[in-house]
């Protein structure tokens, strides 16, 4: 039986209709996929608390978490991932990638051009549809 992992991701949009995306490093699981960054929910944490903590650890900045965007379960080869994505905004500092290979702000219409991790794709598709 596969292990299920519960994770969260932050959908951060700037005033230019661009979204903060991070490229998973070769050392991470699911290397070289883009994602809405976040991480695992620890015991006793709410999804929102986990997202604030993970963003501080991985990007050395603080975010404020808003409404849920998507809740997706995806079965990978070795693990089942439940990913909850939330709207978020930067409240202190600018994100600095401490673990990811790269980060960039991506215009809404270009989101589908990136190779996102499969669990992120439903959220990406929802955001792209929002512009039409």
C-alpha positions as CSV (number, residue, x, y, z in Angstrom):
1,X,0.0,0.0,0.0
2,X,1.3,3.4,-1.0
3,X,1.9,6.1,1.6
4,X,-0.3,9.2,1.4
5,X,1.3,12.6,1.9
6,X,-0.7,15.7,2.7
7,X,1.0,18.9,1.3
8,X,0.1,22.5,0.7
9,X,1.0,25.1,-2.0
10,X,0.9,28.8,-2.2
11,X,-0.7,30.6,-5.2
12,X,0.8,34.0,-5.0
13,X,-0.2,36.6,-7.6
14,X,1.4,40.0,-8.1
15,X,-0.2,43.2,-9.4
16,X,0.9,42.3,-13.0
17,X,-1.2,39.1,-13.1
18,X,1.9,36.9,-12.7
19,X,2.2,33.9,-10.4
20,X,5.2,32.9,-8.2
21,X,6.4,29.5,-9.4
22,X,9.3,27.4,-8.2
23,X,11.4,24.7,-10.0
24,X,12.0,21.6,-7.8
25,X,15.8,20.9,-7.6
26,X,17.4,17.7,-8.7
27,X,17.8,16.8,-5.0
28,X,14.1,17.0,-4.2
29,X,11.4,14.3,-4.9
30,X,9.8,15.0,-8.3
31,X,12.9,16.9,-9.5
32,X,12.7,19.4,-12.3
33,X,9.0,20.0,-12.1
34,X,7.5,23.4,-11.5
35,X,5.1,23.9,-8.6
36,X,3.2,26.4,-6.5
37,X,5.7,26.0,-3.6
38,X,4.8,24.9,-0.1
39,X,5.4,21.6,1.7
40,X,4.2,18.9,4.0
41,X,1.7,19.5,6.8
42,X,3.2,18.5,10.2
43,X,1.2,16.9,13.0
44,X,-0.9,19.5,14.8
45,X,-0.7,22.1,12.0
46,X,-3.5,23.5,9.9
47,X,-2.8,23.7,6.1
48,X,-2.5,27.5,6.5
49,X,0.0,27.2,9.4
50,X,2.1,24.7,7.4
51,X,2.2,27.0,4.4
52,X,3.4,30.0,6.4
53,X,6.1,27.8,8.1
54,X,7.2,26.2,4.8
55,X,7.5,29.5,3.0
56,X,9.6,30.9,5.8
57,X,11.9,27.9,5.7
58,X,12.2,27.6,1.9
59,X,12.0,31.2,0.8
60,X,13.0,33.3,3.9
61,X,9.9,35.5,3.7
62,X,6.4,35.7,5.2
63,X,3.1,35.2,3.6
64,X,-0.5,35.6,4.5
65,X,-2.8,32.7,3.5
66,X,-6.2,33.3,1.9
67,X,-8.9,31.2,0.3
68,X,-8.4,27.7,-0.9
69,X,-7.9,27.4,-4.7
70,X,-7.9,23.6,-5.2
71,X,-7.8,20.3,-3.4
72,X,-6.3,17.5,-5.5
73,X,-5.2,13.9,-4.9
74,X,-2.7,12.4,-7.3
75,X,-1.2,9.0,-7.3
76,X,2.4,9.0,-8.3
77,X,4.5,5.8,-8.8
78,X,5.6,5.5,-5.1
79,X,3.3,7.8,-3.2
80,X,-0.2,9.4,-3.2
81,X,-0.2,13.1,-2.7
82,X,-3.0,15.2,-1.5
83,X,-2.2,18.8,-2.5
84,X,-4.3,21.8,-1.2
85,X,-3.4,25.1,-2.8
86,X,-4.3,28.4,-1.3
87,X,-4.2,32.0,-2.4
88,X,-1.5,33.8,-0.5
89,X,0.2,37.2,-0.6
90,X,3.7,38.3,0.5
91,X,3.6,40.3,3.7
92,X,7.3,40.6,4.6
93,X,10.4,40.2,2.3
94,X,10.9,38.9,-1.2
95,X,11.1,35.2,-1.8
96,X,14.7,33.8,-2.0
97,X,15.0,30.2,-3.2
98,X,16.9,28.3,-0.5
99,X,16.0,24.8,-1.7
100,X,14.5,25.1,-5.2
101,X,16.6,25.3,-8.4
102,X,14.9,28.4,-9.7
103,X,11.9,30.7,-9.1
104,X,10.1,33.1,-11.4
105,X,7.0,35.2,-11.8
106,X,4.9,33.7,-14.7
107,X,2.1,35.5,-16.5
108,X,-1.2,33.8,-16.2
109,X,-1.3,33.0,-19.9
110,X,2.1,31.3,-19.8
111,X,1.4,29.0,-16.8
112,X,0.6,26.0,-19.1
113,X,3.9,26.4,-20.9
114,X,5.7,25.2,-17.7
115,X,6.0,21.5,-16.8
116,X,4.2,21.4,-13.5
117,X,4.1,18.5,-11.1
118,X,0.9,16.5,-12.0
119,X,-0.7,17.3,-8.6
120,X,-0.4,21.1,-9.4
121,X,-2.1,20.9,-12.8
122,X,-5.7,21.2,-11.7
123,X,-4.9,24.4,-9.8
124,X,-3.0,25.7,-12.9
125,X,-5.9,24.9,-15.2
126,X,-8.3,26.7,-12.8
127,X,-6.1,29.8,-12.8
128,X,-5.7,29.9,-16.6
129,X,-9.5,29.5,-17.1
130,X,-10.1,32.5,-14.7
131,X,-8.6,34.9,-17.3
132,X,-11.1,33.9,-20.1
